[in-house]
Amino acid sequence: MSTPGDHQITLTLDDLIDFTDDDNILKILGDSGDSVISTGEGWVQGSDQVIDSETYHTYTAGGATLLVDEDIIQTIS
C-alpha cells in the first residue's frame, strides 16, 4: 500500500499462508486512507508491535501472524 491513493485489501487466512514463506507472517504498512478486511477467519488480536518506528496491531490464527499498521482501517475477525 505504498503507492499514493486509498487501497483496500481483502484476504483470508489461506491467502496469507499462500503469500508468505514458511514463517507465515504478513506485515501491511499503509495510512488512514487504506483498509484491510479479513473476517470470519478466527483472528485473535495480540499485543501491538513497534517495528522500524511504526506500530502494528498483531493478529494470529492457525499458525499465521498478520501485522497491520495502526493507521490503516481494520475489519478483522
Summary of the structure (lengths in Angstrom):
residues: 77
radius of gyration: 11.6
end to end distance: 21.0
largest distance: 32.5
contacts: 203
relative contact order: 0.29
helix: 9%
strand: 44%
